[in-house]
């Protein structure tokens, strides 16, 4: 890690007002006229109600953003998600719904006995869906990591129906990072627990035309249920990998202690405090055939590592290639408290940023056919151009990764929030990915990685913090990187100075920007809606 004093980002973690009616932006440079649609983004935007404040960055109330792009012009609008959590907190003017890192305190108006017993009730899951915009059956939703999503009007950003996964299939929650296949179906991952134990479930939602009244997940089914290695301490997961024929669930040693979870109100702890990093455990790759729902009999595993976001996965000559952003210390997730993030300068450097492990792009290669007669402890990978290994052992196939980077990436603090040309290259061999470099606790650069030679192109300006880069292909694209990369750039240096940045994806140079005259906090994920 570098020794520079870090800029305080406290102002990027401050509550803002919504902008429900579209406002014009100031265009600098040139926004290509072929871009026609809306860049939709999600993330926390309100961090307190009355005197009560959220503890963790993930807890802030969801604020949805829309950059509508047409004929080289851009308008901006934003709305708070009218979740039940938001509405109830607003009504009471205090936090009454528990979030990931904030435990709602008992109602002070209750008598002392009612307050005491309310601590023994397991809190209802939040519908504060502030992680991502997702699509099911052609409709848009915002999502978090509970069983609730909210349908959204992608033009007005109005909050529509609340959707409960448990009403459709037997899962207790689903990720905010589904995958989409070329037929229009959506895949996701959700957990379930009961008398039989704890399971990770691969979910399949069929295609649909969208535009229906109400929310419709009918036809959703569980493709495969994978039993947890330990039902009392299942793994935390944020995403999963998808190739043309397989879904891959990564069971990592970030564990949720279910006993502590049941008692966490009594203990007065936030949800993030029932998670533990257990590096003595292995990481297991569960490979499911998405045509049949069959779980591979081969146990693929590696040393303890953690991953939040996948880059891509594809098949090549009998091998499954998985690229993902990985770290060697998974204790980091609970540390993104607002107290840590708001620390200034040297304090943040010493206490927080320097303690974070660097997230780096790794490649694992899994041999799909492992014959019984294969000898142990010999590399089963016979592909050119990879240093990843896979060796048969008495307990399965042990995999080691290839580093998908050269030393220069370390100058930018590693990378996260990876994106690719998803429409045309997801689950297929590919050459490029885009990400945020992390020379700070938030992304402070944009990176383009060329996997042929592991060469980097970089956009970085001191004091500017770009969001997850989203690739939009050009209508007449011939090459994988024909198109633009969009990112929302914020800065703590001056108020109302955020902008939408548009880079030429091939050269990674700026084409233009749309300056927004309102404050925008640092966000999470989003997508481009070419329908407008």
C-alpha positions in Angstrom: 0.0 0.0 0.0 1.2 3.5 -0.7 2.3 6.0 2.0 0.4 9.0 0.8 -2.1 10.6 3.1 -5.6 9.8 1.8 -8.2 12.5 1.0 -11.2 12.4 3.3 -14.3 11.1 1.6 -16.7 12.1 4.4 -18.7 14.3 2.1 -19.4 11.4 -0.3 -21.1 9.6 2.6 -23.4 12.5 3.5 -27.2 12.4 3.0 -28.4 14.2 -0.2 -31.7 15.4 -1.5 -33.5 13.5 -4.3 -34.0 15.1 -7.8 -37.3 13.5 -8.9 -37.8 15.7 -12.0 -35.1 15.4 -14.8 -32.7 18.3 -14.9 -30.3 19.3 -17.7 -26.6 18.7 -17.4 -23.7 20.7 -18.9 -21.9 18.8 -21.6 -18.2 19.1 -22.0 -16.6 17.5 -24.9 -18.8 15.1 -27.0 -21.3 12.5 -25.9 -21.6 10.2 -29.0 -25.0 10.6 -30.7 -25.5 6.9 -31.1 -25.9 6.4 -27.3 -29.6 6.3 -26.7 -30.9 5.1 -23.4 -30.5 5.5 -19.7 -27.7 4.7 -17.3 -29.3 3.5 -14.1 -27.4 3.5 -10.8 -28.1 2.5 -7.3 -26.5 3.1 -3.9 -27.0 4.5 -0.4 -28.1 8.2 -0.2 -29.5 8.8 3.3 -27.6 7.9 6.4 -29.7 9.1 9.3 -33.3 9.7 10.5 -33.7 12.2 13.2 -31.0 11.6 15.8 -30.4 8.0 14.8 -27.6 7.2 12.3 -26.7 4.2 10.4 -23.4 2.5 11.3 -22.4 0.9 8.0 -22.1 2.2 4.4 -24.3 -0.6 3.1 -27.1 0.5 5.4 -27.9 3.9 3.8 -31.3 4.2 2.2 -31.4 3.3 -1.5 -31.1 6.3 -3.9 -31.7 5.5 -7.6 -30.1 7.6 -10.3 -31.0 8.0 -14.0 -28.8 9.6 -16.6 -31.0 9.8 -19.7 -28.9 10.1 -22.9 -30.3 11.1 -26.3 -28.7 12.9 -29.3 -25.6 13.9 -27.3 -27.6 15.5 -24.4 -28.0 14.2 -20.9 -30.6 14.7 -18.2 -30.3 13.6 -14.6 -32.9 12.5 -12.0 -32.9 10.6 -8.8 -35.4 9.2 -6.3 -35.2 7.5 -3.0 -36.7 4.0 -3.1 -40.0 4.2 -1.2 -39.2 0.9 0.6 -41.2 -0.1 3.6 -37.9 0.5 5.6 -37.7 4.1 4.2 -41.3 4.9 4.8 -41.4 3.5 8.4 -38.1 5.2 9.3 -39.4 8.5 7.9 -42.7 8.2 9.8 -41.0 7.6 13.1 -38.1 9.9 12.4 -35.7 7.3 13.7 -34.3 4.0 12.5 -36.9 1.3 13.1 -35.8 -1.3 10.6 -32.5 -3.1 11.1 -30.0 -3.1 8.3 -26.7 -5.0 7.6 -24.7 -3.1 10.1 -27.3 -1.2 12.1 -29.6 -2.8 14.7 -32.8 -0.9 15.2 -33.4 -0.2 18.8 -36.6 -1.0 20.6 -39.4 1.6 20.5 -38.7 4.0 23.4 -42.5 4.4 23.8 -42.9 0.7 24.8 -42.8 -0.2 28.4 -39.7 -1.8 29.8 -41.0 -5.4 29.5 -42.0 -4.9 25.9 -38.6 -3.4 25.1 -36.9 -6.4 26.7 -38.9 -9.0 24.9 -38.6 -7.2 21.5 -34.9 -8.0 21.6 -35.7 -11.7 21.3 -37.6 -11.3 18.0 -35.7 -12.0 14.9 -35.9 -8.7 12.9 -37.8 -8.8 9.6 -35.6 -8.6 6.5 -35.2 -5.1 5.0 -36.5 -4.2 1.6 -34.0 -1.3 1.4 -32.8 -2.6 -2.1 -29.7 -0.4 -2.5 -27.2 -2.7 -4.2 -28.2 -3.0 -7.9 -30.6 -2.6 -10.7 -31.6 -6.0 -12.1 -34.0 -7.4 -14.8 -36.4 -10.3 -14.6 -38.8 -11.2 -17.4 -38.1 -7.8 -19.1 -39.0 -5.8 -16.0 -36.6 -3.7 -13.9 -36.1 -4.2 -10.2 -33.8 -2.9 -7.5 -32.2 -5.5 -5.3 -30.3 -6.2 -2.2 -29.3 -9.5 -0.5 -32.6 -10.3 1.3 -35.8 -12.0 0.0 -37.2 -8.6 -1.1 -36.9 -6.7 -4.3 -38.9 -3.7 -5.6 -40.1 -3.3 -9.1 -39.1 0.1 -10.6 -40.4 2.2 -13.4 -37.1 2.7 -15.3 -38.2 6.1 -16.8 -39.7 7.8 -13.7 -37.8 5.8 -11.0 -41.1 5.4 -9.2 -41.3 2.6 -6.7 -43.7 -0.2 -7.7 -44.6 -3.6 -6.2 -42.6 -5.2 -3.5 -41.6 -8.8 -4.5 -41.0 -11.5 -2.0 -38.9 -14.4 -3.4 -40.4 -16.8 -0.7 -43.8 -16.4 -2.4 -42.4 -18.0 -5.6 -39.8 -20.5 -4.5 -38.4 -22.0 -1.3 -35.5 -19.5 -0.8 -34.9 -17.1 2.1 -32.9 -14.6 0.1 -31.2 -14.0 -3.3 -28.2 -12.1 -4.5 -28.2 -8.7 -6.2 -26.0 -10.1 -9.0 -28.1 -12.3 -11.3 -26.8 -13.5 -14.6 -28.7 -13.4 -17.9 -28.4 -15.9 -20.8 -28.9 -15.2 -24.5 -32.4 -16.6 -24.5 -33.6 -14.0 -21.9 -33.7 -16.2 -18.9 -32.2 -15.0 -15.6 -30.2 -17.1 -13.1 -29.6 -16.3 -9.4 -28.5 -17.9 -6.2 -30.5 -18.0 -3.0 -30.2 -19.8 0.4 -32.7 -21.8 2.3 -32.6 -23.4 5.7 -34.9 -25.8 7.6 -34.9 -29.1 9.3 -32.9 -30.7 6.4 -30.1 -28.2 6.9 -28.8 -25.2 5.0 -28.7 -25.1 1.2 -27.4 -22.8 -1.6 -30.0 -22.9 -4.4 -29.4 -22.1 -8.1 -32.5 -20.2 -9.3 -33.8 -20.1 -12.9 -36.4 -17.5 -13.9 -37.7 -17.9 -17.5 -37.7 -15.1 -20.1 -40.6 -12.7 -20.3 -41.7 -9.7 -22.4 -41.9 -7.1 -19.6 -44.4 -4.4 -19.3 -46.8 -6.5 -17.2 -48.9 -5.0 -14.5 -47.5 -6.1 -11.1 -44.4 -8.0 -10.4 -44.1 -11.4 -12.1 -41.6 -14.1 -11.1 -44.0 -17.0 -12.0 -42.2 -19.9 -13.5 -39.2 -19.4 -11.2 -37.7 -22.7 -10.1 -34.8 -24.1 -8.2 -32.4 -25.8 -10.6 -30.1 -27.3 -8.0 -29.8 -27.3 -4.1 -26.2 -27.6 -2.8 -25.9 -28.5 0.9 -23.7 -26.3 3.0 -20.5 -27.8 4.4 -21.7 -26.7 7.8 -25.4 -26.0 8.4 -24.7 -24.0 11.5 -22.0 -21.9 9.8 -22.9 -21.4 6.1 -20.8 -19.2 3.8 -21.6 -15.7 2.8 -21.8 -15.1 -0.9 -22.3 -12.0 -3.0 -22.3 -13.4 -6.6 -21.7 -16.5 -8.6 -20.2 -17.5 -12.0 -22.0 -18.6 -15.2 -20.6 -20.2 -18.3 -22.4 -21.5 -21.4 -23.3 -24.8 -19.7 -22.5 -24.4 -16.1 -23.4 -22.4 -13.0 -20.6 -22.2 -10.4 -21.2 -21.5 -6.7 -18.1 -20.5 -4.7 -18.4 -21.6 -1.1 -15.9 -19.4 0.7 -14.7 -19.2 4.3 -16.6 -16.1 5.2 -19.0 -17.7 7.5 -22.4 -16.7 9.0 -22.8 -18.0 12.6 -26.5 -18.8 12.6 -26.6 -19.2 16.4 -25.2 -15.7 16.8 -27.6 -14.5 14.1 -30.6 -15.8 16.1 -29.3 -14.0 19.2 -27.9 -10.9 17.6 -30.6 -8.6 18.9 -30.0 -9.9 22.4 -26.3 -9.3 22.0 -27.0 -5.9 20.5 -24.8 -6.6 17.4 -25.3 -5.7 13.8 -25.7 -8.4 11.2 -22.1 -7.8 9.9 -20.8 -8.8 13.3 -22.1 -12.4 13.0 -19.8 -12.9 10.0 -16.3 -14.4 10.5 -13.3 -15.1 8.3 -12.0 -18.6 8.8 -8.8 -18.9 6.8 -8.1 -22.5 8.0 -11.0 -23.6 5.8 -10.8 -24.3 2.0 -12.8 -22.6 -0.7 -14.9 -25.0 -2.7 -16.2 -24.5 -6.3 -19.5 -26.3 -6.8 -20.1 -26.8 -10.6 -23.7 -27.3 -11.7 -24.8 -28.3 -15.2 -27.4 -25.7 -16.0 -29.1 -28.0 -18.6 -29.8 -30.8 -16.2 -29.4 -29.2 -12.7 -26.8 -31.9 -11.9 -24.1 -31.1 -9.4 -20.7 -32.3 -10.5 -19.4 -35.3 -8.5 -15.9 -33.8 -8.6 -15.0 -31.6 -5.6 -13.0 -28.7 -6.9 -11.3 -26.7 -4.1 -8.5 -24.2 -3.4 -6.9 -22.4 -0.4 -8.9 -19.9 1.6 -9.8 -16.8 -0.5 -12.8 -14.6 -0.8 -14.5 -13.1 -3.8 -17.3 -10.6 -4.1 -17.5 -10.1 -7.9 -16.9 -12.4 -10.9 -15.4 -11.1 -14.1 -16.3 -13.9 -16.6 -16.4 -17.6 -17.0 -16.3 -19.8 -20.1 -15.5 -23.2 -21.4 -12.5 -24.1 -23.5 -11.6 -27.6 -24.8 -13.0 -29.5 -21.8 -11.9 -26.9 -19.2 -14.0 -24.4 -17.3 -12.2 -21.0 -17.0 -13.3 -18.7 -14.2 -12.0 -15.1 -13.8 -12.8 -13.3 -10.6 -11.7 -10.5 -8.2 -10.1 -12.2 -5.2 -8.5 -11.4 -1.9 -6.7 -13.4 0.7 -8.4 -11.9 3.8 -12.1 -11.9 3.9 -12.5 -10.1 7.2 -12.8 -6.8 5.3 -16.6 -6.8 4.7 -17.7 -5.8 8.2 -15.1 -3.0 8.3 -16.9 -0.6 5.9 -18.5 1.3 8.8 -19.2 4.9 8.3 -16.9 5.7 11.2 -14.0 4.1 9.3 -14.9 5.6 6.0 -15.2 9.1 7.3 -11.9 9.1 9.1 -9.7 11.8 7.7 -6.3 11.7 6.1 -3.6 9.9 8.1 -6.1 8.4 10.4 -7.8 6.5 7.5 -4.4 5.6 6.1 -3.2 4.1 9.4 -6.3 2.5 10.7 -8.4 1.4 7.8 -7.0 1.5 4.3 -3.7 -0.1 5.2 -5.6 -2.9 6.9 -7.5 -3.8 3.7 -6.2 -6.6 1.6 -5.6 -5.8 -2.0 -8.2 -7.3 -4.4 -6.7 -8.7 -7.6 -8.0 -10.6 -10.7 -7.3 -14.3 -10.5 -8.0 -17.1 -13.0 -9.0 -20.6 -12.0 -9.1 -23.5 -14.6 -11.2 -26.5 -13.8 -10.9 -29.8 -15.8 -14.5 -30.8 -16.5 -13.7 -34.5 -17.1 -11.6 -36.0 -14.3 -11.0 -39.7 -14.9 -10.6 -42.1 -12.0 -7.4 -43.5 -13.4 -5.8 -40.1 -13.4 -2.8 -40.1 -11.0 -2.8 -37.9 -8.0 -0.6 -34.7 -7.7 -0.1 -34.2 -11.4 -1.3 -31.1 -13.2 -4.5 -31.9 -15.2 -4.5 -28.7 -17.2 -3.2 -29.0 -20.7 -4.1 -25.6 -22.0 -1.6 -23.2 -23.5 -1.2 -19.7 -22.0 -2.2 -20.4 -18.4 -0.2 -21.0 -15.3 -3.2 -22.1 -13.3 -3.0 -25.7 -12.1 -5.5 -28.4 -11.0 -4.3 -31.6 -9.3 -6.2 -34.6 -8.3 -6.0 -35.4 -4.6 -7.6 -37.8 -2.2 -10.4 -35.2 -1.5 -11.0 -33.9 -5.0 -9.2 -31.6 -7.4 -7.0 -28.9 -5.8 -6.7 -25.7 -7.9 -4.2 -22.9 -7.9 -4.8 -19.6 -9.7 -3.1 -17.6 -12.3 -2.6 -13.9 -11.7 -4.4 -11.9 -14.4 -2.2 -8.9 -14.0 1.3 -7.6 -14.0 3.1 -5.7 -11.3 1.9 -2.3 -12.5 -1.7 -3.0 -11.2 -0.4 -2.8 -7.7 0.4 0.9 -8.2 -3.4 1.4 -8.5 -4.2 -0.6 -5.4 -5.7 -3.6 -7.1 -9.2 -3.6 -8.6 -12.8 -4.2 -8.0 -16.3 -3.7 -9.6 -15.3 -5.5 -12.8 -17.4 -5.2 -16.0 -17.1 -6.7 -19.5 -18.9 -6.4 -22.8 -21.6 -8.6 -21.2 -24.1 -8.6 -24.1 -21.7 -10.3 -26.5 -19.0 -11.9 -24.5 -20.4 -13.1 -21.2 -19.8 -16.9 -20.8 -17.6 -16.7 -23.9 -13.8 -16.3 -24.5 -13.0 -12.6 -24.1 -10.1 -10.3 -24.1 -10.9 -7.1 -22.1 -12.4 -6.2 -18.8 -12.9 -2.8 -17.0 -12.8 -2.1 -13.3 -12.1 0.5 -10.6 -8.6 0.8 -9.2 -8.5 1.1 -5.5 -5.8 3.4 -4.4 -8.3 4.6 -1.7 -11.2 3.0 0.2 -13.3 3.9 -2.8 -12.3 3.5 -6.4 -10.0 6.3 -7.5 -9.2 5.3 -11.0 -10.7 3.4 -14.0 -8.8 0.5 -15.5 -9.0 -1.4 -18.7 -7.3 -4.8 -18.7 -6.1 -6.4 -21.9 -5.7 -10.1 -21.1 -3.4 -10.5 -24.1 -0.2 -9.5 -22.3 -2.1 -8.3 -19.2 -1.7 -4.7 -20.3 -3.4 -1.8 -18.5 -4.9 1.4 -19.7 -5.8 3.9 -16.9 -8.0 6.9 -16.4 -7.1 8.6 -13.1 -7.3 12.2 -11.8 -6.4 13.0 -8.1 -9.4 13.7 -6.0 -11.9 12.2 -8.4 -13.7 9.0 -7.5 -15.3 7.1 -10.4 -18.0 4.5 -10.0 -18.2 1.0 -11.5 -17.5 1.3 -15.2 -20.3 0.0 -17.5 -19.5 -0.9 -21.1 -22.0 0.0 -23.8 -21.3 -1.6 -27.2 -21.5 0.6 -30.4 -24.3 -0.3 -32.7 -21.9 -1.2 -35.6 -19.3 -2.8 -33.3 -16.8 -5.2 -35.0 -14.3 -5.5 -32.1 -15.0 -6.5 -28.5 -14.0 -3.1 -27.3 -15.9 -1.0 -29.9 -18.1 1.1 -27.6 -18.0 3.4 -24.6 -17.4 3.0 -20.9 -19.6 5.1 -18.6 -18.9 6.0 -15.0 -20.3 8.5 -12.5 -17.5 10.5 -11.0 -17.8 12.2 -7.6 -15.4 14.3 -5.6 -15.3 15.4 -2.0 -13.4 18.6 -3.0 -16.3 20.8 -3.9 -20.0 20.6 -3.7 -22.2 19.8 -6.8 -19.4 18.8 -9.0 -20.3 15.3 -10.0 -20.4 14.2 -13.6 -21.2 11.3 -15.9 -17.9 10.4 -17.7 -17.9 8.7 -21.1 -14.7 7.1 -22.3 -13.9 5.6 -25.7 -13.5 2.0 -24.6 -10.9 1.2 -27.2 -8.5 4.0 -26.5 -9.7 4.6 -22.9 -9.6 8.4 -23.4 -12.4 10.8 -22.5 -15.0 11.6 -25.1 -17.1 13.8 -23.0 -18.8 14.4 -19.6 -22.1 15.6 -18.4 -21.8 17.8 -15.3 -24.6 17.5 -12.8 -25.5 20.5 -10.6 -26.5 18.4 -7.6 -24.6 16.3 -5.0 -24.3 12.6 -5.7 -23.0 10.2 -3.1 -20.7 7.3 -3.9 -22.9 4.5 -5.3 -22.7 0.7 -5.8 -23.9 -0.9 -9.1 -26.0 -0.2 -12.1 -26.7 -0.9 -15.8 -27.5 0.7 -19.1 -31.1 0.5 -20.3 -31.1 0.9 -24.1 -34.9 1.0 -24.1 -34.7 4.4 -22.4 
